[in-house]
Amino acid sequence: MNKVKVALVLGARPQIVKSAPFIHLASKDKQIHLDIIHTGQHYDYEMTKIFFEELSLPDPIANLNVGSGTHAQQTAKIMLRLEKILQKQELNQ
């Protein structure tokens, strides 16, 4: 049976916290292959890494490093950089 591939894109602290229960459940399910991708909107330790550590979450497979900007700028960077990551993942199947 093929695993279901799920790419979960997280950016802000509330998303990380709210997604933790799903991540834990999906990580235990042998039918799901979960990849976490961080947008890099919050880029200092206190804003990101500490939440992954305290919630016992796996490290993201990629950080899009979008940084600050208007909503439109951040969204555009996320979409362009995410596309490259997903295309690489598809090629590596």
PDB file with one MODEL, atoms N, CA, C and O in Angstrom:
MODEL        1
ATOM      1  N   MET A   1       0.839  -1.180   0.000  1.00  0.00           N
ATOM      2  CA  MET A   1       0.000   0.000   0.000  1.00  0.00           C
ATOM      3  C   MET A   1       0.886   1.247   0.000  1.00  0.00           C
ATOM      4  O   MET A   1       1.850   1.336   0.761  1.00  0.00           O
ATOM      5  N   ASN A   2       0.555   2.190  -0.847  1.00  0.00           N
ATOM      6  CA  ASN A   2       1.303   3.452  -0.915  1.00  0.00           C
ATOM      7  C   ASN A   2       0.919   4.350   0.256  1.00  0.00           C
ATOM      8  O   ASN A   2      -0.243   4.428   0.655  1.00  0.00           O
ATOM      9  N   LYS A   3       1.918   5.015   0.783  1.00  0.00           N
ATOM     10  CA  LYS A   3       1.661   5.976   1.848  1.00  0.00           C
ATOM     11  C   LYS A   3       1.044   7.240   1.266  1.00  0.00           C
ATOM     12  O   LYS A   3       1.319   7.620   0.128  1.00  0.00           O
ATOM     13  N   VAL A   4       0.225   7.865   2.051  1.00  0.00           N
ATOM     14  CA  VAL A   4      -0.313   9.174   1.701  1.00  0.00           C
ATOM     15  C   VAL A   4       0.748  10.197   2.073  1.00  0.00           C
ATOM     16  O   VAL A   4       1.209  10.237   3.214  1.00  0.00           O
ATOM     17  N   LYS A   5       1.137  11.027   1.105  1.00  0.00           N
ATOM     18  CA  LYS A   5       2.135  12.059   1.372  1.00  0.00           C
ATOM     19  C   LYS A   5       1.427  13.354   1.740  1.00  0.00           C
ATOM     20  O   LYS A   5       0.546  13.829   1.023  1.00  0.00           O
ATOM     21  N   VAL A   6       1.833  13.910   2.872  1.00  0.00           N
ATOM     22  CA  VAL A   6       1.251  15.155   3.359  1.00  0.00           C
ATOM     23  C   VAL A   6       2.380  16.151   3.578  1.00  0.00           C
ATOM     24  O   VAL A   6       3.356  15.852   4.266  1.00  0.00           O
ATOM     25  N   ALA A   7       2.246  17.322   2.997  1.00  0.00           N
ATOM     26  CA  ALA A   7       3.184  18.413   3.243  1.00  0.00           C
ATOM     27  C   ALA A   7       2.440  19.452   4.064  1.00  0.00           C
ATOM     28  O   ALA A   7       1.461  20.040   3.605  1.00  0.00           O
ATOM     29  N   LEU A   8       2.914  19.668   5.274  1.00  0.00           N
ATOM     30  CA  LEU A   8       2.290  20.626   6.175  1.00  0.00           C
ATOM     31  C   LEU A   8       3.168  21.870   6.221  1.00  0.00           C
ATOM     32  O   LEU A   8       4.321  21.812   6.648  1.00  0.00           O
ATOM     33  N   VAL A   9       2.616  22.990   5.780  1.00  0.00           N
ATOM     34  CA  VAL A   9       3.367  24.235   5.719  1.00  0.00           C
ATOM     35  C   VAL A   9       2.971  25.091   6.917  1.00  0.00           C
ATOM     36  O   VAL A   9       1.806  25.445   7.100  1.00  0.00           O
ATOM     37  N   LEU A  10       3.988  25.414   7.735  1.00  0.00           N
ATOM     38  CA  LEU A  10       3.761  26.188   8.959  1.00  0.00           C
ATOM     39  C   LEU A  10       4.569  27.473   8.918  1.00  0.00           C
ATOM     40  O   LEU A  10       5.687  27.494   8.403  1.00  0.00           O
ATOM     41  N   GLY A  11       4.008  28.538   9.457  1.00  0.00           N
ATOM     42  CA  GLY A  11       4.749  29.786   9.443  1.00  0.00           C
ATOM     43  C   GLY A  11       4.798  30.501  10.763  1.00  0.00           C
ATOM     44  O   GLY A  11       5.876  30.874  11.224  1.00  0.00           O
ATOM     45  N   ALA A  12       3.660  30.701  11.384  1.00  0.00           N
ATOM     46  CA  ALA A  12       3.592  31.492  12.601  1.00  0.00           C
ATOM     47  C   ALA A  12       3.404  30.581  13.816  1.00  0.00           C
ATOM     48  O   ALA A  12       2.960  29.440  13.693  1.00  0.00           O
ATOM     49  N   ARG A  13       3.748  31.109  14.981  1.00  0.00           N
ATOM     50  CA  ARG A  13       3.671  30.321  16.216  1.00  0.00           C
ATOM     51  C   ARG A  13       2.314  29.665  16.440  1.00  0.00           C
ATOM     52  O   ARG A  13       2.269  28.483  16.782  1.00  0.00           O
ATOM     53  N   PRO A  14       1.198  30.386  16.260  1.00  0.00           N
ATOM     54  CA  PRO A  14      -0.085  29.725  16.503  1.00  0.00           C
ATOM     55  C   PRO A  14      -0.304  28.501  15.598  1.00  0.00           C
ATOM     56  O   PRO A  14      -0.917  27.518  16.015  1.00  0.00           O
ATOM     57  N   GLN A  15       0.194  28.570  14.377  1.00  0.00           N
ATOM     58  CA  GLN A  15       0.056  27.419  13.472  1.00  0.00           C
ATOM     59  C   GLN A  15       0.829  26.217  14.001  1.00  0.00           C
ATOM     60  O   GLN A  15       0.358  25.082  13.924  1.00  0.00           O
ATOM     61  N   ILE A  16       2.005  26.471  14.532  1.00  0.00           N
ATOM     62  CA  ILE A  16       2.826  25.378  15.063  1.00  0.00           C
ATOM     63  C   ILE A  16       2.111  24.726  16.241  1.00  0.00           C
ATOM     64  O   ILE A  16       2.011  23.501  16.309  1.00  0.00           O
ATOM     65  N   VAL A  17       1.620  25.534  17.157  1.00  0.00           N
ATOM     66  CA  VAL A  17       0.948  25.020  18.347  1.00  0.00           C
ATOM     67  C   VAL A  17      -0.324  24.267  17.962  1.00  0.00           C
ATOM     68  O   VAL A  17      -0.564  23.162  18.450  1.00  0.00           O
ATOM     69  N   LYS A  18      -1.133  24.855  17.095  1.00  0.00           N
ATOM     70  CA  LYS A  18      -2.394  24.220  16.698  1.00  0.00           C
ATOM     71  C   LYS A  18      -2.173  22.935  15.904  1.00  0.00           C
ATOM     72  O   LYS A  18      -3.006  22.030  15.942  1.00  0.00           O
ATOM     73  N   SER A  19      -1.066  22.853  15.192  1.00  0.00           N
ATOM     74  CA  SER A  19      -0.792  21.677  14.357  1.00  0.00           C
ATOM     75  C   SER A  19      -0.149  20.525  15.127  1.00  0.00           C
ATOM     76  O   SER A  19      -0.103  19.400  14.628  1.00  0.00           O
ATOM     77  N   ALA A  20       0.345  20.790  16.326  1.00  0.00           N
ATOM     78  CA  ALA A  20       1.066  19.765  17.089  1.00  0.00           C
ATOM     79  C   ALA A  20       0.271  18.466  17.256  1.00  0.00           C
ATOM     80  O   ALA A  20       0.835  17.397  17.023  1.00  0.00           O
ATOM     81  N   PRO A  21      -1.013  18.500  17.649  1.00  0.00           N
ATOM     82  CA  PRO A  21      -1.748  17.231  17.791  1.00  0.00           C
ATOM     83  C   PRO A  21      -1.833  16.452  16.470  1.00  0.00           C
ATOM     84  O   PRO A  21      -1.680  15.231  16.454  1.00  0.00           O
ATOM     85  N   PHE A  22      -2.074  17.160  15.377  1.00  0.00           N
ATOM     86  CA  PHE A  22      -2.120  16.496  14.072  1.00  0.00           C
ATOM     87  C   PHE A  22      -0.774  15.871  13.733  1.00  0.00           C
ATOM     88  O   PHE A  22      -0.714  14.733  13.267  1.00  0.00           O
ATOM     89  N   ILE A  23       0.305  16.612  13.966  1.00  0.00           N
ATOM     90  CA  ILE A  23       1.648  16.115  13.655  1.00  0.00           C
ATOM     91  C   ILE A  23       1.937  14.845  14.452  1.00  0.00           C
ATOM     92  O   ILE A  23       2.467  13.877  13.907  1.00  0.00           O
ATOM     93  N   HIS A  24       1.593  14.844  15.732  1.00  0.00           N
ATOM     94  CA  HIS A  24       1.825  13.658  16.558  1.00  0.00           C
ATOM     95  C   HIS A  24       1.024  12.460  16.061  1.00  0.00           C
ATOM     96  O   HIS A  24       1.551  11.350  15.984  1.00  0.00           O
ATOM     97  N   LEU A  25      -0.233  12.676  15.728  1.00  0.00           N
ATOM     98  CA  LEU A  25      -1.066  11.576  15.218  1.00  0.00           C
ATOM     99  C   LEU A  25      -0.566  11.078  13.868  1.00  0.00           C
ATOM    100  O   LEU A  25      -0.459   9.871  13.649  1.00  0.00           O
ATOM    101  N   ALA A  26      -0.261  11.998  12.971  1.00  0.00           N
ATOM    102  CA  ALA A  26       0.201  11.608  11.630  1.00  0.00           C
ATOM    103  C   ALA A  26       1.538  10.882  11.699  1.00  0.00           C
ATOM    104  O   ALA A  26       1.793   9.971  10.912  1.00  0.00           O
ATOM    105  N   SER A  27       2.385  11.280  12.631  1.00  0.00           N
ATOM    106  CA  SER A  27       3.697  10.645  12.765  1.00  0.00           C
ATOM    107  C   SER A  27       3.587   9.190  13.217  1.00  0.00           C
ATOM    108  O   SER A  27       4.471   8.382  12.935  1.00  0.00           O
ATOM    109  N   LYS A  28       2.508   8.859  13.915  1.00  0.00           N
ATOM    110  CA  LYS A  28       2.293   7.491  14.388  1.00  0.00           C
ATOM    111  C   LYS A  28       1.594   6.611  13.355  1.00  0.00           C
ATOM    112  O   LYS A  28       1.616   5.385  13.463  1.00  0.00           O
ATOM    113  N   ASP A  29       0.982   7.228  12.366  1.00  0.00           N
ATOM    114  CA  ASP A  29       0.212   6.488  11.356  1.00  0.00           C
ATOM    115  C   ASP A  29       1.139   5.985  10.261  1.00  0.00           C
ATOM    116  O   ASP A  29       1.751   6.782   9.551  1.00  0.00           O
ATOM    117  N   LYS A  30       1.246   4.692  10.122  1.00  0.00           N
ATOM    118  CA  LYS A  30       2.160   4.086   9.145  1.00  0.00           C
ATOM    119  C   LYS A  30       1.723   4.312   7.691  1.00  0.00           C
ATOM    120  O   LYS A  30       2.488   4.045   6.764  1.00  0.00           O
ATOM    121  N   GLN A  31       0.509   4.797   7.498  1.00  0.00           N
ATOM    122  CA  GLN A  31       0.015   5.053   6.151  1.00  0.00           C
ATOM    123  C   GLN A  31       0.274   6.491   5.698  1.00  0.00           C
ATOM    124  O   GLN A  31      -0.042   6.857   4.566  1.00  0.00           O
ATOM    125  N   ILE A  32       0.844   7.298   6.582  1.00  0.00           N
ATOM    126  CA  ILE A  32       1.074   8.710   6.263  1.00  0.00           C
ATOM    127  C   ILE A  32       2.561   9.017   6.285  1.00  0.00           C
ATOM    128  O   ILE A  32       3.271   8.667   7.228  1.00  0.00           O
ATOM    129  N   HIS A  33       3.017   9.676   5.232  1.00  0.00           N
ATOM    130  CA  HIS A  33       4.371  10.235   5.202  1.00  0.00           C
ATOM    131  C   HIS A  33       4.199  11.746   5.323  1.00  0.00           C
ATOM    132  O   HIS A  33       3.685  12.397   4.413  1.00  0.00           O
ATOM    133  N   LEU A  34       4.636  12.296   6.456  1.00  0.00           N
ATOM    134  CA  LEU A  34       4.435  13.717   6.737  1.00  0.00           C
ATOM    135  C   LEU A  34       5.737  14.480   6.596  1.00  0.00           C
ATOM    136  O   LEU A  34       6.745  14.120   7.204  1.00  0.00           O
ATOM    137  N   ASP A  35       5.716  15.531   5.795  1.00  0.00           N
ATOM    138  CA  ASP A  35       6.829  16.465   5.675  1.00  0.00           C
ATOM    139  C   ASP A  35       6.359  17.813   6.204  1.00  0.00           C
ATOM    140  O   ASP A  35       5.313  18.323   5.802  1.00  0.00           O
ATOM    141  N   ILE A  36       7.139  18.374   7.103  1.00  0.00           N
ATOM    142  CA  ILE A  36       6.839  19.703   7.628  1.00  0.00           C
ATOM    143  C   ILE A  36       7.757  20.696   6.928  1.00  0.00           C
ATOM    144  O   ILE A  36       8.966  20.487   6.828  1.00  0.00           O
ATOM    145  N   ILE A  37       7.166  21.764   6.455  1.00  0.00           N
ATOM    146  CA  ILE A  37       7.915  22.817   5.778  1.00  0.00           C
ATOM    147  C   ILE A  37       7.631  24.116   6.526  1.00  0.00           C
ATOM    148  O   ILE A  37       6.475  24.484   6.734  1.00  0.00           O
ATOM    149  N   HIS A  38       8.692  24.799   6.926  1.00  0.00           N
ATOM    150  CA  HIS A  38       8.533  26.052   7.665  1.00  0.00           C
ATOM    151  C   HIS A  38       8.704  27.224   6.699  1.00  0.00           C
ATOM    152  O   HIS A  38       9.611  27.227   5.866  1.00  0.00           O
ATOM    153  N   THR A  39       7.833  28.208   6.818  1.00  0.00           N
ATOM    154  CA  THR A  39       7.909  29.346   5.901  1.00  0.00           C
ATOM    155  C   THR A  39       9.053  30.293   6.234  1.00  0.00           C
ATOM    156  O   THR A  39       9.539  31.006   5.355  1.00  0.00           O
ATOM    157  N   GLY A  40       9.487  30.310   7.481  1.00  0.00           N
ATOM    158  CA  GLY A  40      10.551  31.238   7.862  1.00  0.00           C
ATOM    159  C   GLY A  40      10.052  32.653   8.095  1.00  0.00           C
ATOM    160  O   GLY A  40      10.841  33.598   8.082  1.00  0.00           O
ATOM    161  N   GLN A  41       8.749  32.810   8.308  1.00  0.00           N
ATOM    162  CA  GLN A  41       8.207  34.140   8.600  1.00  0.00           C
ATOM    163  C   GLN A  41       8.749  34.650   9.934  1.00  0.00           C
ATOM    164  O   GLN A  41       9.099  35.823  10.066  1.00  0.00           O
ATOM    165  N   HIS A  42       8.813  33.761  10.910  1.00  0.00           N
ATOM    166  CA  HIS A  42       9.424  34.080  12.200  1.00  0.00           C
ATOM    167  C   HIS A  42      10.746  33.347  12.221  1.00  0.00           C
ATOM    168  O   HIS A  42      10.782  32.117  12.180  1.00  0.00           O
ATOM    169  N   TYR A  43      11.815  34.085  12.284  1.00  0.00           N
ATOM    170  CA  TYR A  43      13.104  33.469  12.013  1.00  0.00           C
ATOM    171  C   TYR A  43      14.077  33.469  13.182  1.00  0.00           C
ATOM    172  O   TYR A  43      15.216  33.034  13.016  1.00  0.00           O
ATOM    173  N   ASP A  44      13.672  33.940  14.358  1.00  0.00           N
ATOM    174  CA  ASP A  44      14.619  33.809  15.462  1.00  0.00           C
ATOM    175  C   ASP A  44      14.238  32.611  16.334  1.00  0.00           C
ATOM    176  O   ASP A  44      13.122  32.099  16.256  1.00  0.00           O
ATOM    177  N   TYR A  45      15.188  32.179  17.163  1.00  0.00           N
ATOM    178  CA  TYR A  45      15.025  30.960  17.946  1.00  0.00           C
ATOM    179  C   TYR A  45      13.756  30.978  18.791  1.00  0.00           C
ATOM    180  O   TYR A  45      13.001  30.005  18.801  1.00  0.00           O
ATOM    181  N   GLU A  46      13.520  32.069  19.493  1.00  0.00           N
ATOM    182  CA  GLU A  46      12.372  32.137  20.384  1.00  0.00           C
ATOM    183  C   GLU A  46      11.044  32.032  19.632  1.00  0.00           C
ATOM    184  O   GLU A  46      10.037  31.607  20.199  1.00  0.00           O
ATOM    185  N   MET A  47      11.047  32.413  18.385  1.00  0.00           N
ATOM    186  CA  MET A  47       9.806  32.414  17.616  1.00  0.00           C
ATOM    187  C   MET A  47       9.512  31.078  16.944  1.00  0.00           C
ATOM    188  O   MET A  47       8.370  30.830  16.559  1.00  0.00           O
ATOM    189  N   THR A  48      10.504  30.220  16.795  1.00  0.00           N
ATOM    190  CA  THR A  48      10.252  28.983  16.052  1.00  0.00           C
ATOM    191  C   THR A  48      10.801  27.739  16.725  1.00  0.00           C
ATOM    192  O   THR A  48      10.034  26.920  17.230  1.00  0.00           O
ATOM    193  N   LYS A  49      12.097  27.589  16.740  1.00  0.00           N
ATOM    194  CA  LYS A  49      12.731  26.343  17.167  1.00  0.00           C
ATOM    195  C   LYS A  49      12.272  25.899  18.543  1.00  0.00           C
ATOM    196  O   LYS A  49      12.064  24.708  18.776  1.00  0.00           O
ATOM    197  N   ILE A  50      12.113  26.834  19.442  1.00  0.00           N
ATOM    198  CA  ILE A  50      11.719  26.483  20.800  1.00  0.00           C
ATOM    199  C   ILE A  50      10.346  25.796  20.817  1.00  0.00           C
ATOM    200  O   ILE A  50      10.106  24.918  21.646  1.00  0.00           O
ATOM    201  N   PHE A  51       9.451  26.187  19.912  1.00  0.00           N
ATOM    202  CA  PHE A  51       8.131  25.559  19.857  1.00  0.00           C
ATOM    203  C   PHE A  51       8.236  24.121  19.353  1.00  0.00           C
ATOM    204  O   PHE A  51       7.555  23.231  19.861  1.00  0.00           O
ATOM    205  N   PHE A  52       9.079  23.900  18.367  1.00  0.00           N
ATOM    206  CA  PHE A  52       9.287  22.538  17.878  1.00  0.00           C
ATOM    207  C   PHE A  52       9.866  21.664  18.987  1.00  0.00           C
ATOM    208  O   PHE A  52       9.455  20.517  19.157  1.00  0.00           O
ATOM    209  N   GLU A  53      10.814  22.207  19.736  1.00  0.00           N
ATOM    210  CA  GLU A  53      11.441  21.439  20.815  1.00  0.00           C
ATOM    211  C   GLU A  53      10.464  21.168  21.949  1.00  0.00           C
ATOM    212  O   GLU A  53      10.327  20.027  22.389  1.00  0.00           O
ATOM    213  N   GLU A  54       9.786  22.203  22.424  1.00  0.00           N
ATOM    214  CA  GLU A  54       8.889  22.045  23.568  1.00  0.00           C
ATOM    215  C   GLU A  54       7.675  21.174  23.250  1.00  0.00           C
ATOM    216  O   GLU A  54       7.123  20.530  24.142  1.00  0.00           O
ATOM    217  N   LEU A  55       7.262  21.151  21.997  1.00  0.00           N
ATOM    218  CA  LEU A  55       6.119  20.328  21.599  1.00  0.00           C
ATOM    219  C   LEU A  55       6.549  18.964  21.051  1.00  0.00           C
ATOM    220  O   LEU A  55       5.716  18.187  20.583  1.00  0.00           O
ATOM    221  N   SER A  56       7.843  18.682  21.112  1.00  0.00           N
ATOM    222  CA  SER A  56       8.414  17.410  20.625  1.00  0.00           C
ATOM    223  C   SER A  56       8.013  17.119  19.183  1.00  0.00           C
ATOM    224  O   SER A  56       7.550  16.024  18.862  1.00  0.00           O
ATOM    225  N   LEU A  57       8.197  18.114  18.323  1.00  0.00           N
ATOM    226  CA  LEU A  57       7.851  17.972  16.913  1.00  0.00           C
ATOM    227  C   LEU A  57       9.110  17.695  16.101  1.00  0.00           C
ATOM    228  O   LEU A  57      10.192  18.163  16.454  1.00  0.00           O
ATOM    229  N   PRO A  58       8.975  16.940  15.020  1.00  0.00           N
ATOM    230  CA  PRO A  58      10.142  16.716  14.155  1.00  0.00           C
ATOM    231  C   PRO A  58      10.555  18.014  13.469  1.00  0.00           C
ATOM    232  O   PRO A  58       9.732  18.898  13.228  1.00  0.00           O
ATOM    233  N   ASP A  59      11.835  18.108  13.163  1.00  0.00           N
ATOM    234  CA  ASP A  59      12.322  19.286  12.454  1.00  0.00           C
ATOM    235  C   ASP A  59      11.713  19.365  11.060  1.00  0.00           C
ATOM    236  O   ASP A  59      11.457  18.337  10.435  1.00  0.00           O
ATOM    237  N   PRO A  60      11.480  20.575  10.574  1.00  0.00           N
ATOM    238  CA  PRO A  60      10.993  20.732   9.202  1.00  0.00           C
ATOM    239  C   PRO A  60      12.025  20.203   8.206  1.00  0.00           C
ATOM    240  O   PRO A  60      13.227  20.232   8.470  1.00  0.00           O
ATOM    241  N   ILE A  61      11.550  19.723   7.070  1.00  0.00           N
ATOM    242  CA  ILE A  61      12.469  19.256   6.021  1.00  0.00           C
ATOM    243  C   ILE A  61      13.059  20.430   5.265  1.00  0.00           C
ATOM    244  O   ILE A  61      14.078  20.290   4.587  1.00  0.00           O
ATOM    245  N   ALA A  62      12.415  21.602   5.379  1.00  0.00           N
ATOM    246  CA  ALA A  62      12.891  22.785   4.662  1.00  0.00           C
ATOM    247  C   ALA A  62      12.413  24.035   5.385  1.00  0.00           C
ATOM    248  O   ALA A  62      11.393  24.030   6.075  1.00  0.00           O
ATOM    249  N   ASN A  63      13.170  25.093   5.209  1.00  0.00           N
ATOM    250  CA  ASN A  63      12.790  26.415   5.696  1.00  0.00           C
ATOM    251  C   ASN A  63      12.812  27.338   4.485  1.00  0.00           C
ATOM    252  O   ASN A  63      13.843  27.493   3.830  1.00  0.00           O
ATOM    253  N   LEU A  64      11.681  27.943   4.196  1.00  0.00           N
ATOM    254  CA  LEU A  64      11.561  28.785   3.009  1.00  0.00           C
ATOM    255  C   LEU A  64      12.192  30.166   3.195  1.00  0.00           C
ATOM    256  O   LEU A  64      12.363  30.900   2.222  1.00  0.00           O
ATOM    257  N   ASN A  65      12.534  30.525   4.419  1.00  0.00           N
ATOM    258  CA  ASN A  65      13.238  31.786   4.711  1.00  0.00           C
ATOM    259  C   ASN A  65      12.597  33.010   4.065  1.00  0.00           C
ATOM    260  O   ASN A  65      13.292  33.831   3.465  1.00  0.00           O
ATOM    261  N   VAL A  66      11.274  33.138   4.184  1.00  0.00           N
ATOM    262  CA  VAL A  66      10.617  34.285   3.546  1.00  0.00           C
ATOM    263  C   VAL A  66      10.810  35.581   4.319  1.00  0.00           C
ATOM    264  O   VAL A  66      10.726  36.658   3.728  1.00  0.00           O
ATOM    265  N   GLY A  67      11.065  35.511   5.611  1.00  0.00           N
ATOM    266  CA  GLY A  67      11.317  36.712   6.395  1.00  0.00           C
ATOM    267  C   GLY A  67      10.121  37.649   6.452  1.00  0.00           C
ATOM    268  O   GLY A  67       8.970  37.235   6.315  1.00  0.00           O
ATOM    269  N   SER A  68      10.423  38.903   6.654  1.00  0.00           N
ATOM    270  CA  SER A  68       9.386  39.923   6.797  1.00  0.00           C
ATOM    271  C   SER A  68       8.969  40.475   5.436  1.00  0.00           C
ATOM    272  O   SER A  68       9.628  40.245   4.422  1.00  0.00           O
ATOM    273  N   GLY A  69       7.878  41.197   5.445  1.00  0.00           N
ATOM    274  CA  GLY A  69       7.367  41.834   4.232  1.00  0.00           C
ATOM    275  C   GLY A  69       5.868  41.993   4.331  1.00  0.00           C
ATOM    276  O   GLY A  69       5.256  41.611   5.328  1.00  0.00           O
ATOM    277  N   THR A  70       5.286  42.551   3.306  1.00  0.00           N
ATOM    278  CA  THR A  70       3.823  42.669   3.281  1.00  0.00           C
ATOM    279  C   THR A  70       3.234  41.271   3.122  1.00  0.00           C
ATOM    280  O   THR A  70       3.942  40.321   2.787  1.00  0.00           O
ATOM    281  N   HIS A  71       1.951  41.158   3.362  1.00  0.00           N
ATOM    282  CA  HIS A  71       1.296  39.858   3.195  1.00  0.00           C
ATOM    283  C   HIS A  71       1.468  39.340   1.773  1.00  0.00           C
ATOM    284  O   HIS A  71       1.717  38.153   1.564  1.00  0.00           O
ATOM    285  N   ALA A  72       1.336  40.228   0.806  1.00  0.00           N
ATOM    286  CA  ALA A  72       1.482  39.835  -0.597  1.00  0.00           C
ATOM    287  C   ALA A  72       2.906  39.357  -0.888  1.00  0.00           C
ATOM    288  O   ALA A  72       3.100  38.351  -1.569  1.00  0.00           O
ATOM    289  N   GLN A  73       3.901  40.085  -0.368  1.00  0.00           N
ATOM    290  CA  GLN A  73       5.295  39.692  -0.599  1.00  0.00           C
ATOM    291  C   GLN A  73       5.596  38.338   0.032  1.00  0.00           C
ATOM    292  O   GLN A  73       6.218  37.479  -0.594  1.00  0.00           O
ATOM    293  N   GLN A  74       5.154  38.150   1.267  1.00  0.00           N
ATOM    294  CA  GLN A  74       5.395  36.880   1.942  1.00  0.00           C
ATOM    295  C   GLN A  74       4.693  35.731   1.227  1.00  0.00           C
ATOM    296  O   GLN A  74       5.275  34.665   1.029  1.00  0.00           O
ATOM    297  N   THR A  75       3.447  35.955   0.843  1.00  0.00           N
ATOM    298  CA  THR A  75       2.695  34.904   0.156  1.00  0.00           C
ATOM    299  C   THR A  75       3.355  34.532  -1.162  1.00  0.00           C
ATOM    300  O   THR A  75       3.464  33.350  -1.492  1.00  0.00           O
ATOM    301  N   ALA A  76       3.793  35.526  -1.914  1.00  0.00           N
ATOM    302  CA  ALA A  76       4.458  35.264  -3.193  1.00  0.00           C
ATOM    303  C   ALA A  76       5.739  34.459  -2.988  1.00  0.00           C
ATOM    304  O   ALA A  76       5.990  33.498  -3.716  1.00  0.00           O
ATOM    305  N   LYS A  77       6.551  34.845  -2.001  1.00  0.00           N
ATOM    306  CA  LYS A  77       7.787  34.111  -1.726  1.00  0.00           C
ATOM    307  C   LYS A  77       7.490  32.678  -1.293  1.00  0.00           C
ATOM    308  O   LYS A  77       8.156  31.738  -1.724  1.00  0.00           O
ATOM    309  N   ILE A  78       6.481  32.523  -0.434  1.00  0.00           N
ATOM    310  CA  ILE A  78       6.111  31.182   0.023  1.00  0.00           C
ATOM    311  C   ILE A  78       5.725  30.311  -1.165  1.00  0.00           C
ATOM    312  O   ILE A  78       6.206  29.184  -1.290  1.00  0.00           O
ATOM    313  N   MET A  79       4.874  30.815  -2.026  1.00  0.00           N
ATOM    314  CA  MET A  79       4.390  30.021  -3.158  1.00  0.00           C
ATOM    315  C   MET A  79       5.531  29.640  -4.106  1.00  0.00           C
ATOM    316  O   MET A  79       5.616  28.492  -4.542  1.00  0.00           O
ATOM    317  N   LEU A  80       6.395  30.586  -4.423  1.00  0.00           N
ATOM    318  CA  LEU A  80       7.498  30.314  -5.342  1.00  0.00           C
ATOM    319  C   LEU A  80       8.490  29.316  -4.756  1.00  0.00           C
ATOM    320  O   LEU A  80       8.936  28.398  -5.444  1.00  0.00           O
ATOM    321  N   ARG A  81       8.832  29.500  -3.482  1.00  0.00           N
ATOM    322  CA  ARG A  81       9.811  28.612  -2.850  1.00  0.00           C
ATOM    323  C   ARG A  81       9.212  27.242  -2.538  1.00  0.00           C
ATOM    324  O   ARG A  81       9.895  26.223  -2.638  1.00  0.00           O
ATOM    325  N   LEU A  82       7.944  27.222  -2.164  1.00  0.00           N
ATOM    326  CA  LEU A  82       7.268  25.955  -1.895  1.00  0.00           C
ATOM    327  C   LEU A  82       7.176  25.107  -3.157  1.00  0.00           C
ATOM    328  O   LEU A  82       7.359  23.890  -3.112  1.00  0.00           O
ATOM    329  N   GLU A  83       6.894  25.753  -4.276  1.00  0.00           N
ATOM    330  CA  GLU A  83       6.811  25.036  -5.546  1.00  0.00           C
ATOM    331  C   GLU A  83       8.109  24.274  -5.824  1.00  0.00           C
ATOM    332  O   GLU A  83       8.064  23.118  -6.247  1.00  0.00           O
ATOM    333  N   LYS A  84       9.251  24.900  -5.595  1.00  0.00           N
ATOM    334  CA  LYS A  84      10.539  24.250  -5.832  1.00  0.00           C
ATOM    335  C   LYS A  84      10.726  23.035  -4.918  1.00  0.00           C
ATOM    336  O   LYS A  84      11.192  21.985  -5.360  1.00  0.00           O
ATOM    337  N   ILE A  85      10.361  23.185  -3.650  1.00  0.00           N
ATOM    338  CA  ILE A  85      10.494  22.078  -2.696  1.00  0.00           C
ATOM    339  C   ILE A  85       9.604  20.914  -3.112  1.00  0.00           C
ATOM    340  O   ILE A  85      10.042  19.763  -3.122  1.00  0.00           O
ATOM    341  N   LEU A  86       8.364  21.211  -3.454  1.00  0.00           N
ATOM    342  CA  LEU A  86       7.426  20.143  -3.822  1.00  0.00           C
ATOM    343  C   LEU A  86       7.845  19.460  -5.130  1.00  0.00           C
ATOM    344  O   LEU A  86       7.684  18.248  -5.276  1.00  0.00           O
ATOM    345  N   GLN A  87       8.373  20.219  -6.062  1.00  0.00           N
ATOM    346  CA  GLN A  87       8.863  19.607  -7.293  1.00  0.00           C
ATOM    347  C   GLN A  87      10.032  18.678  -7.027  1.00  0.00           C
ATOM    348  O   GLN A  87      10.112  17.605  -7.625  1.00  0.00           O
ATOM    349  N   LYS A  88      10.943  19.066  -6.141  1.00  0.00           N
ATOM    350  CA  LYS A  88      12.068  18.197  -5.758  1.00  0.00           C
ATOM    351  C   LYS A  88      11.559  16.924  -5.100  1.00  0.00           C
ATOM    352  O   LYS A  88      12.030  15.828  -5.404  1.00  0.00           O
ATOM    353  N   GLN A  89      10.606  17.071  -4.205  1.00  0.00           N
ATOM    354  CA  GLN A  89      10.048  15.911  -3.517  1.00  0.00           C
ATOM    355  C   GLN A  89       9.412  14.944  -4.516  1.00  0.00           C
ATOM    356  O   GLN A  89       9.554  13.727  -4.389  1.00  0.00           O
ATOM    357  N   GLU A  90       8.720  15.487  -5.496  1.00  0.00           N
ATOM    358  CA  GLU A  90       8.072  14.662  -6.513  1.00  0.00           C
ATOM    359  C   GLU A  90       9.102  13.890  -7.321  1.00  0.00           C
ATOM    360  O   GLU A  90       8.890  12.721  -7.643  1.00  0.00           O
ATOM    361  N   LEU A  91      10.201  14.526  -7.647  1.00  0.00           N
ATOM    362  CA  LEU A  91      11.261  13.877  -8.425  1.00  0.00           C
ATOM    363  C   LEU A  91      11.957  12.770  -7.639  1.00  0.00           C
ATOM    364  O   LEU A  91      12.476  11.820  -8.224  1.00  0.00           O
ATOM    365  N   ASN A  92      11.966  12.891  -6.326  1.00  0.00           N
ATOM    366  CA  ASN A  92      12.649  11.915  -5.475  1.00  0.00           C
ATOM    367  C   ASN A  92      11.769  10.739  -5.081  1.00  0.00           C
ATOM    368  O   ASN A  92      12.171   9.939  -4.236  1.00  0.00           O
ATOM    369  N   GLN A  93      10.608  10.610  -5.649  1.00  0.00           N
ATOM    370  CA  GLN A  93       9.722   9.486  -5.310  1.00  0.00           C
ATOM    371  C   GLN A  93      10.222   8.201  -5.894  1.00  0.00           C
ATOM    372  O   GLN A  93       9.600   7.155  -5.709  1.00  0.00           O
TER     373      GLN A  93
ENDMDL
END
